[in-house]
């Protein structure tokens, strides 16, 4: 793989990281802790689920491990418009 | 300064404390639990048993959290409430005054009345100590027999299988959880259990648990068969722990009866969670649940009312997401009726509402492992069971809870081989957009 391709890949990855959150659906959560247990960087995901807020920890890799492991389908990945460039920025 | 006392350390009490603290920073709060472990995720016991999490993960809140709430925690058993004197008596004879009291003592496993039930090796899955005990026994056990129905029985079965224990599962009838699941759904679960090595015995009930000394060595069935085993798991249902309320003169039926502000028949005493019997506007009946979500909502409403903020609790549609034989399953609304021979009353993760199905049409879509069944009323969806792929889970939950008028798609849904998923997904997009516009 040449440098340009590698750079493009890295850019895509970083874009994905900043353009979305892991979002909980609190009504489904029973605080079992499977999500927190499987987070590779030890973010306590279930605290976000308890509070019903997106996982806004800046360390979150959005790797999807918590989403895949949750036995009750509490978590999903949701895009955010926070980092979408506005027309005036282009 | 108001004195609040919470009896029970489950999610209803924790939610009530959070609600009180949101409006009353100075009140004195005492949390009394008869388990030494404090607040933990009871539904999480299934995942602890199956080895998916460690014991430490069962505790969502650490000590800092409780310190910040400024509460006093007591490990004690409450023996009696004196409503007239606003006093409770503990097991050690001590008395504690209260201004507002919450009874959130939950439910406990129903006992089976068969010879041998007190032998070493007979287990239930009610609390953390039970899960610890099962894990300890499972490390040495070779064969187990499980009786009962609903979610808890399967949690024990699956936990034992994960520990390499050869497991026999007894069903009194011809299928699993017959008053919530339909035949196909039961069969899906049973097939998956068999594939994981479980031996299911239909039309089989326990006559006797055989012991040698004080240990389990086998069971005898009512048709005379003997099966050797080291462990017997029992999960035939739960019953709200109403004894304390009953003894103290509160109005009880199957649970502690509460008003829409979660208040019991005695002034200043509230009840929430598995022990409370709450009016369900969807069925018009007063029901008991054993669901985490409603327990938390009831606790929160009770807490606000205890703090003097009048807040009616409107029971939402009964809903749970669980795992049946490793298959994620969402149950919403009314989906079944009748009796299940394996269960007395309800089980954990269960709602009486699910069995209040009026005359309705069932339509279903079947795939290899995914399945969708919806119950159609005249104009609305009454309930749904979604097994496997959960894409439609949230949309169906919303449409059932908000009683969406499905008249435009009803005819399409009842057609043979109708593509249910597509029809519902399309309808939901339009319905959601209209709802958003209407609320703007």
Interface residues (C-beta under 8 A of the other chain):
Chain A: X25 X27 X28 X30 X31 X32 X33 X34 X36 X37 X46 X47 X50 X71 X72 X73 X74
Chain B: X11 X41 X43 X44 X46 X47 X52 X53 X54 X57 X58 X59 X60 X292 X293 X319 X321 X322 X323 X328 X330 X390 X393 X394 X397
